[in-house]
Amino acid sequence: MMTPEQTQLLNKLQLIGHPAVADVSPLTMSQEEACDFFKQNLPILEYQTAVAIKPNRETEEKVFWGMNEYDCKKQIDRWIDENGYTLDHRPNPYFGSGEDWLKYFKQPISQVNLKSLEKHFDEWEIKIPKETREIPDGDKVRKETFSRLELGFDDVDPAKLEFAVEKQKAREYAELHRITPEQRVEIKALQAAGKAPAIDRSEYLKMDRHAAEEYLSKYRDTPENTFESVSYEKKKTPAKTEAFPEYRPANLIGKQPADYLQRSILRDLAEEGHIATPETKKEFLDKIQYITKEQAAKLIEGREDLPAGARLIEQCRAYCRFGQIYNSRDVNTIADVQKLYQTNRSYDFDKKAALRDLVDDGFITSPDAQAKIEFLTEKQEDLLLDRYGDELAGPRVRAKIMDLVSDGAIGGLEDEHFQSLSVRDAMHIISQNSEISRSKNERPASGKQKELLQKMEQRGQIDLSKVNMETLSARKAHELIDANIRNQFGNLNGPATEKQRQMIRALVRAGAASTIPASEWKSLTKQQASAIISAVPEEKRKEIMANRAAERTAPPASRKAPERGIE
């Protein structure tokens, strides 16, 4: 169960419409799980603790939270100017994450650049919706659009908060009281039999289940042919020539068919009338199996902003439910569907190979199972492998084990042992001995994660010399960032790191930092080193370190004495 503070943050995130928290309950998540959940689903913050000297020579300390170092600096400068204070010293920047957002939301909304905040969330690939409300303005009505991020702040405009809450209640009420398919069928049946009058289409579309039941109760016992019959029979159309002659079995010769996600999207586009007409829809759906991957990409291109249909959204909800993904309500458009699958799919090809064997051997019989495997989440893969782990390993998994034997990663296996190898035992051998980099089986780190790690390195807070940024996975990047944030206060009075000392040497040589006496240099702490480094503007630090790197890679100068010119 979450703590009161975690519950408060969860409520704020649900209020702003964060896609990852829509179905999360504070009662079903432990404190530790909630802590990790917030860190994984919220952007990184930065903060600085400033000490100012008042005109009466007293001091005042205040913590400023921002999206980056520059944001904190602007807030501090504004605070100093508005109060006539003097800044005692330029403070050190630190990182925050997860539950620290409660502190960010406590600051006055007037001090926040909301456009920058929206951009910050966008950069971390978190989509926050907007709301539009109508405001009376004399004889006219003015429309105002605002980001729901405003709703997270403690001093949010009460009118906006009330509007958002009422709109959410209206959505929930409409969902709860929506007319049922059975009621619609019965209404059409009564009208076809002449037992009930026709309904204006606009009124029919607005009808909820209560209005429908009232209508049905009123006319159920009416004699037939009391009213003019309304026929809902589909009009028969004459046979037409092929609307999609380009999609034939011959297309797949030497080419890949559309994948599971592409076919799901194409079916939805056809059902919603974006590709085929009602008359040609059946032909398109029958031929969808003959569409190549390239053809599917061209069909979907330009239609990414179209709304996803009900069937596709339900498919996404099922994917989120079984894959334990907490952002089903974020799926509104075709682009959202693509992002959902591409972001959460597993890249562990060893597990996928084992699952394909299980499909071929008849243990997994889900329709279109082979195609679905490509987009399974890690949770789904582990669940299936655990369920069928006692079955015999198939040819794909055996081939991977033979590769390990050939490469000398493991010793030879007895033939009897090899033939009776279970899926669970085979996967254990592969996971323990495979030399293939796991980064190839995982989603790569985002540009924002890499940028943040490089910023930490520039401050001397982390050493990336042994980290390959080209193959860095998102999971590993998250672990590095999280570990650095947790450890940034660990033993601040301990000795400065070698990375910090190297950076200070470069700054001193460039004249950007003052010379440090030998006695101070010997006892320099992490906190003191961080203060020296942070005192130099970030752009200046980058320039100095870039020049230093260039000097280290430049070829050594020739020791040969220069030739004398003509005298």
For each residue, the residues with C-beta under 8 A, 3 or more apart:
1: 26 27 29 30 31
2: 6 7 10 26 27 29 30 31 34
3: 6 7 31 34
4: 7 8
5: 8 9 99 102
6: 2 3 9 10 26 31 34 35 38 99
7: 2 3 4 10 11 26
8: 4 5 11 12 102
9: 5 6 12 13 38 99 101 102
10: 2 6 7 13 14 21 24 26 34
11: 7 8 14 15
12: 8 9 15 16 101 102 105 151 152
13: 9 10 16 18 20 21 42 152
14: 10 11 17 18 21 22 24
15: 11 12 148 151 152 164
16: 12 13 128 148 149 151 152
17: 14 128 129 148 329
18: 13 14 21 22 41 126 128
19: 22 126 127 326 327 329 330
20: 13 24 37 41 126 326 327 330
21: 10 13 14 18 24 41 326
22: 14 18 19 326 327 328 329 330
23: 326 328 329
24: 10 14 20 21 28 29 37 326
25: 28 29
26: 1 2 6 7 10 29 34
27: 1 2
28: 24 25
29: 1 2 24 25 26 33 34 37
30: 1 2 33 34
31: 1 2 3 6 34 35
32: 35 36
33: 29 30 36 37
34: 2 3 6 10 26 29 30 31 37 38
35: 6 31 32 38 39 98 99
36: 32 33 39 40
37: 20 24 29 33 34 40 41 326
38: 6 9 34 35 41 42 97 98 99 101
39: 35 36 42 97 98 478 482
40: 36 37 478
41: 18 20 21 37 38 126 326
42: 13 38 39 97 98 101 124 126
43: 67 120 121 123 124 126
44: 95 96 97 452 481 485
45: 65 66 67 95 96 97 100 101 104
46: 65 66 67 68 69 71 72 93 94 95 96
47: 63 64 65 66 72 93 94 96 100 103
48: 63 64 66 69 72 73 76 91 92 93 94
49: 61 62 63 64 91
50: 61 62 63 64 76 79 87 88 91
51: 59 60 61 87 88 89 91
52: 59 60 61 62 79 80 83 85 86 87 88
53: 57 58 59 85 86 87 88
54: 57 58 59 60 83 85
55: 84 85
56:
57: 53 54
58: 53 54
59: 51 52 53 54 88
60: 51 52 54 85
61: 49 50 51 52
62: 49 50 52 79
63: 47 48 49 50 103
64: 47 48 49 50 72 75 76 79 107
65: 45 46 47 72 96 100 103 104 107
66: 45 46 47 48 69 70 71 72 74 75
67: 43 45 46 71 116 117 120
68: 46 71 72
69: 46 48 66 72 73 93 538
70: 66 73 74
71: 46 66 67 68 74 75 113 116
72: 46 47 48 64 65 66 68 69 75 76 93
73: 48 69 70 76 77
74: 66 70 71 77 78
75: 64 66 71 72 78 79 111
76: 48 50 64 72 73 79 80 87 91
77: 73 74 80 81
78: 74 75 81 82 111
79: 50 52 62 64 75 76 82 83 85
80: 52 76 77 83 85 86 87
81: 77 78 84
82: 78 79
83: 52 54 79 80
84: 55 81
85: 52 53 54 55 60 79 80
86: 52 53 80
87: 50 51 52 53 76 80 90
88: 50 51 52 53 59
89: 51 531
90: 87 534 535
91: 48 49 50 51 76
92: 48 527 530 531 534
93: 46 47 48 69 72 459 534
94: 46 47 48 488 489
95: 44 45 46 456 481 484 485 488
96: 44 45 46 47 65 100 103 485
97: 38 39 42 44 45 100 481 482 485
98: 35 38 39 42 101
99: 5 6 9 35 38 102
100: 45 47 65 96 97 103 104
101: 9 12 38 42 45 98 104 105 152
102: 5 8 9 12 99 105 106
103: 47 63 65 96 100 106 107
104: 45 65 100 101 107
105: 12 101 102 152 153 154
106: 102 103 153 154
107: 64 65 103 104 111 112 153
108: 111 112 153 155
109: 112 114 150 153 155 156
110:
111: 75 78 107 108
112: 107 108 109 117 153
113: 71 116 117
114: 109 117 118 147 149 150
115: 118 119
116: 67 71 113 119 120
117: 67 112 113 114 120 121 147 149
118: 114 115 121 122 128 147 149
119: 115 116 122 123
120: 43 67 116 117 123 124
121: 43 117 118 124 126 127 128 149
122: 118 119 125 126 127
123: 43 119 120 448
124: 42 43 120 121 446 448
125: 122 339 343 446
126: 18 19 20 41 42 43 121 122
127: 19 121 122 330 336
128: 16 17 18 118 121 147 148 149
129: 17 148
130: 145 146 147 148
131: 145 146 148 160 163 164 167
132: 143 144 145
133: 143 144 146 160 163
134: 141 142 143 144
135: 141 142 143 144
136: 140 141 142
137: 140 141 142
138:
139:
140: 136 137
141: 134 135 136 137
142: 134 135 136 137
143: 132 133 134 135
144: 132 133 134 135
145: 130 131 132
146: 130 131 133 150 160
147: 114 117 118 128 130 150
148: 15 16 17 128 129 130 131 151 164
149: 16 114 117 118 121 128 152
150: 109 114 146 147 153 156 157 160
151: 12 15 16 148 156 160 161 164
152: 12 13 15 16 101 105 149 156
153: 105 106 107 108 109 112 150 156
154: 105 106
155: 108 109
156: 109 150 151 152 153 160 161
157: 150 160 161
158: 161 162
159: 162 163
160: 131 133 146 150 151 156 157 163 164
161: 151 156 157 158 164 165
162: 158 159 165 166
163: 131 133 159 160 166 167
164: 15 131 148 151 160 161 167 168
165: 161 162 168 169
166: 162 163 169 170
167: 131 163 164 170 171
168: 164 165 171 172
169: 165 166 172 173
170: 166 167 173 174
171: 167 168 174 175
172: 168 169 175 176
173: 169 170 176 177
174: 170 171 177 178 208
175: 171 172 178
176: 172 173
177: 173 174 208 209 210
178: 174 175 208 209
179: 183 184 207 208 209 211 212
180: 183 184 209 212
181: 184 185
182: 185 186
183: 179 180 186 187 209 212 213 216
184: 179 180 181 187 188 212
185: 181 182 188 189
186: 182 183 189 190 216
187: 183 184 190 191 196 199 204 212 215 216
188: 184 185 191 192 230 232
189: 185 186 192 193
190: 186 187 193 195 196 216 219 220 222
191: 187 188 194 195 196 197 198 199 227 229 230 232
192: 188 189 229 230 231 232
193: 189 190 224 225 229
194: 191 224 225 226 227 228 229
195: 190 191 219 220 222 223 224 226 227
196: 187 190 191 215 218 219 222 227
197: 191 219 227 228
198: 191 227 228 230
199: 187 191 203 204 207 215
200: 203 204
201: 204 205
202: 205 206
203: 199 200 206 207
204: 187 199 200 201 207
205: 201 202
206: 202 203
207: 179 199 203 204 211 212 215
208: 174 177 178 179 211 212
209: 177 178 179 180 183 212 213
210: 177 213 214
211: 179 207 208 214 215
212: 179 180 183 184 187 207 208 209 215 216
213: 183 209 210 216 217
214: 210 211 217 218
215: 187 196 199 207 211 212 218 219
216: 183 186 187 190 212 213 219 220
217: 213 214 220
218: 196 214 215
219: 190 195 196 197 215 216 222
220: 190 195 216 217
221:
222: 190 195 196 219 226 227
223: 195 226
224: 193 194 195
225: 193 194 229
226: 194 195 222 223
227: 191 194 195 196 197 198 222
228: 194 197 198
229: 191 192 193 194 225
230: 188 191 192 198
231: 192
232: 188 191 192
233:
234:
235:
236:
237: 240 279
238:
239:
240: 237 243 279 280
241:
242: 245 283
243: 240 276 277 279 280 283 284
244: 247 276 280 283 284 287
245: 242 248
246: 251 295
247: 244 251 284 287 288 290 291 295
248: 245 251 287 290
249: 252 290
250: 253
251: 246 247 248 255 290 291 292 295
252: 249 255 257 290 292
253: 250
254:
255: 251 252 292 293 294
256: 259 292 293
257: 252 289 290 291 292 293
258: 262 263 266 288 291 292 293 295 296
259: 256 262 263 293 296 371 374 375
260: 263 264 368 371 372 374 375
261: 264 265 337 338 341 342 374 375
262: 258 259 265 266 291 293 296 297 300
263: 258 259 260 266 267 288 289 291 296 371
264: 260 261 267 268 312 315 337
265: 261 262 268 269 296 300 312 334 337 338
266: 258 262 263 269 270 275 284 288 291 296 299 300
267: 263 264 270 271 285 288 311 312
268: 264 265 271 272 308 309 311 312 334
269: 265 266 272 274 275 299 300 303 306 334
270: 266 267 273 274 275 276 281 284 285 288
271: 267 268 281 309 311
272: 268 269 306 307 309
273: 270 276 277 278 281
274: 269 270 303 306
275: 266 269 270 284 299
276: 243 244 270 273 280 281 283 284 285
277: 243 273 280 281
278: 273 281
279: 237 240 243
280: 240 243 244 276 277 283 284
281: 270 271 273 276 277 278 284 285
282: 285 286
283: 242 243 244 276 280 286 287
284: 243 244 247 266 270 275 276 280 281 287 288
285: 267 270 276 281 282 288
286: 282 283
287: 244 247 248 283 284 290 291
288: 247 258 263 266 267 270 284 285 291
289: 257 263
290: 247 248 249 251 252 257 287
291: 247 251 257 258 262 263 266 287 288 295 296 299
292: 251 252 255 256 257 258 295 296
293: 255 256 257 258 259 262 296 297
294: 255 297 298
295: 246 247 251 258 291 292 298 299
296: 258 259 262 263 265 266 291 292 293 299 300
297: 262 293 294 300 301
298: 294 295 301
299: 266 269 275 291 295 296 303
300: 262 265 266 269 296 297 303 304 334
301: 297 298 304
302:
303: 269 274 299 300 306 334
304: 300 301 333 334 335 338
305: 333 334 335
306: 269 272 274 303 333 334
307: 272 332 333 334
308: 268 312 313 316 331 332 333 334 336 337
309: 268 271 272 312 313
310: 313 314
311: 267 268 271 314 315
312: 264 265 267 268 308 309 315 316 337
313: 308 309 310 316 317 331
314: 310 311 317 318
315: 264 311 312 318 319
316: 308 312 313 319 320 328 331 337 340
317: 313 314 320 321 328 331
318: 314 315 321 322
319: 315 316 322 323 325 340 341 344 375 377
320: 316 317 323 324 325 326 327 328 340
321: 317 318 324 328
322: 318 319 379 380 383
323: 319 320 344 376 377 379 380
324: 320 321 377 379
325: 319 320 328 340 344 377
326: 19 20 21 22 23 24 37 41 320
327: 19 20 22 320 330 331 340
328: 22 23 316 317 320 321 325 331
329: 17 19 22 23
330: 19 20 22 127 327 336 340
331: 308 313 316 317 327 328 336 337 340
332: 307 308 336
333: 304 305 306 307 308 336 337
334: 265 268 269 300 303 304 305 306 307 308 337 338
335: 304 305 338 339
336: 127 308 330 331 332 333 339 340
337: 261 264 265 308 312 316 331 333 334 340 341
338: 261 265 304 334 335 341 342
339: 125 335 336 342 343
340: 316 319 320 325 327 330 331 336 337 343 344
341: 261 319 337 338 344 345 375
342: 261 338 339 345
343: 125 339 340 443
344: 319 323 325 340 341 377
345: 341 342 374 375 376 377
346: 351 352 376 377 378 380 381 441
347: 440 441 442 443
348: 351 352 378 381 441 442
349: 352 353 440 441
350: 353 354 397 400 427 430 431 434 436 441
351: 346 348 354 355 381 382 385 427
352: 346 348 349 355 356 373 374 376 381
353: 349 350 356 357 396 397 400
354: 350 351 357 358 385 393 394 396 397 423 426 427
355: 351 352 358 359 364 373 376 381 384 385
356: 352 353 359 360 370 373 394 396
357: 353 354 360 361 393 394 395 396 397 423
358: 354 355 361 363 364 384 388 391 394 423
359: 355 356 362 363 364 369 370 373
360: 356 357 394
361: 357 358 391 392 394
362: 359 365
363: 358 359 388 391
364: 355 358 359 369 384 388
365: 362 369
366: 369 372
367:
368: 260 371 372
369: 359 364 365 366 372 373
370: 356 359 373
371: 259 260 263 368 374
372: 260 366 368 369 375 376
373: 352 355 356 359 369 370 376
374: 259 260 261 345 352 371
375: 259 260 261 319 341 345 372
376: 323 345 346 352 355 372 373 380 381 384
377: 319 323 324 325 344 345 346 380 381
378: 346 348 381 382
379: 322 323 324 382 383
380: 322 323 346 376 377 383 384
381: 346 348 351 352 355 376 377 378 384 385
382: 351 378 379 385 386
383: 322 379 380 386 387
384: 355 358 364 376 380 381 387 388
385: 351 354 355 381 382 388 389 423 424 427
386: 382 383 389 424
387: 383 384
388: 358 363 364 384 385 391 423
389: 385 386 422 423 424 427
390: 422 423 424
391: 358 361 363 388 422 423
392: 361 420 421 422 423
393: 354 357 397 398 401 421 422 423 425 426
394: 354 356 357 358 360 361 397 398 423
395: 357 398 399
396: 353 354 356 357 399 400
397: 350 353 354 357 393 394 400 401 423 426 427 430
398: 393 394 395 401 402 418 421 426
399: 395 396 402 403
400: 350 353 396 397 403 404 430 434
401: 393 397 398 404 405 410 413 418 421 426 429 430
402: 398 399 405 406
403: 399 400 406 407
404: 400 401 407 409 410 429 430 433 434 435
405: 401 402 408 409 410 411 412 413
406: 402 403
407: 403 404 435
408: 405
409: 404 405 433 434 435
410: 401 404 405 413 429 433
411: 405
412: 405
413: 401 405 410 417 418 421
414: 417 418
415: 418 419
416: 419 420
417: 413 414 420 421
418: 398 401 413 414 415 421
419: 415 416
420: 392 416 417
421: 392 393 398 401 413 417 418 425 426
422: 389 390 391 392 393 425 426
423: 354 357 358 385 388 389 390 391 392 393 394 397 426 427
424: 385 386 389 390 427 428
425: 393 421 422 428 429
426: 354 393 397 398 401 421 422 423 429 430
427: 350 351 354 385 389 397 423 424 430 431
428: 424 425 431 432
429: 401 404 410 425 426 432 433
430: 350 397 400 401 404 426 427 433 434
431: 350 427 428 434
432: 428 429
433: 404 409 410 429 430
434: 350 400 404 409 430 431
435: 404 407 409
436: 350 440 441
437: 440 471
438: 441 442 473
439: 442 444 468 471 472 473 476
440: 347 349 436 437 471
441: 346 347 348 349 350 436 438
442: 347 348 438 439 473 474 475 476
443: 343 347 473 474 475
444: 439 471 472 473 474
445: 449 450 469 472 473 474 476 477
446: 124 125 449 450 474 477
447: 450 451
448: 123 124 451 452
449: 445 446 452 453 472 474 477 478 481
450: 445 446 447 453 454 469 472 477
451: 447 448 454 455
452: 44 448 449 455 456 481
453: 449 450 456 457 462 464 467 469 477 480 481
454: 450 451 457 458 464
455: 451 452 458 459 538
456: 95 452 453 459 461 462 481 484
457: 453 454 460 461 462 463 464 499
458: 454 455 503 538 541 542 545
459: 93 455 456 530 533 534
460: 457 496 497 499 500 503 529 530 533
461: 456 457 484 488 530
462: 453 456 457 480 484 499
463: 457 466 497 499
464: 453 454 457 467 469
465:
466: 463
467: 453 464 472 480
468: 439 471 472
469: 445 450 453 464 472
470:
471: 437 439 440 444 468
472: 439 444 445 449 450 467 468 469 476 477
473: 438 439 442 443 444 445 476 477
474: 442 443 444 445 446 449 477 478
475: 442 443 478 479
476: 439 442 445 472 473 479 480
477: 445 446 449 450 453 472 473 474 480 481
478: 39 40 449 474 475 481 482
479: 475 476 482 483
480: 453 462 467 476 477 483 484
481: 44 95 97 449 452 453 456 477 478 484 485
482: 39 97 478 479 485 486
483: 479 480 486 487
484: 95 456 461 462 480 481 487 488
485: 44 95 96 97 481 482 488
486: 482 483 490
487: 483 484 490
488: 94 95 461 484 485
489: 94 492
490: 486 487
491: 494 526
492: 489 525 526 527
493: 525 526 527
494: 491 525 526
495: 523 524 525 526
496: 460 500 501 504 524 525 526 528 529
497: 460 463 500 501 526 529
498: 501 502
499: 457 460 462 463 502 503
500: 460 496 497 503 504 524 526 529 530 533
501: 496 497 498 504 505 524 529
502: 498 499 505 506
503: 458 460 499 500 506 507 533 541 545
504: 496 500 501 507 508 513 516 524 529 532 533
505: 501 502 508 509
506: 502 503 509 510 544 545 548
507: 503 504 510 512 513 532 533 536 541 544
508: 504 505 511 512 513 514 515 516
509: 505 506
510: 506 507 544 547
511: 508
512: 507 508 536 540 541 544
513: 504 507 508 532 535 536
514: 508
515: 508
516: 504 508 520 521 524 532
517: 520 521
518: 521 522
519: 522 523
520: 516 517 523 524
521: 516 517 518 524
522: 518 519
523: 495 519 520
524: 495 496 500 501 504 516 520 521 528 529
525: 492 493 494 495 496 528 529
526: 491 492 493 494 495 496 497 500 529 530
527: 92 492 493 530 531
528: 496 524 525 531 532
529: 460 496 497 500 501 504 524 525 526 532 533
530: 92 459 460 461 500 526 527 533 534
531: 89 92 527 528 534 535
532: 504 507 513 516 528 529 535 536
533: 459 460 500 503 504 507 529 530 536 541
534: 90 92 93 459 530 531
535: 90 513 531 532
536: 507 512 513 532 533 540 541 544
537: 540 541
538: 69 455 458 541 542
539: 542 543
540: 512 536 537 543 544
541: 458 503 507 512 533 536 537 538 544 545
542: 458 538 539 545 546
543: 539 540 546 547
544: 506 507 510 512 536 540 541 547 548
545: 458 503 506 541 542 548 549
546: 542 543 549 550
547: 510 543 544 550 551
548: 506 544 545 551 552
549: 545 546 552 553
550: 546 547 553 554
551: 547 548 554
552: 548 549
553: 549 550
554: 550 551
555:
556:
557:
558:
559:
560:
561:
562:
563:
564: 567
565:
566:
567: 564
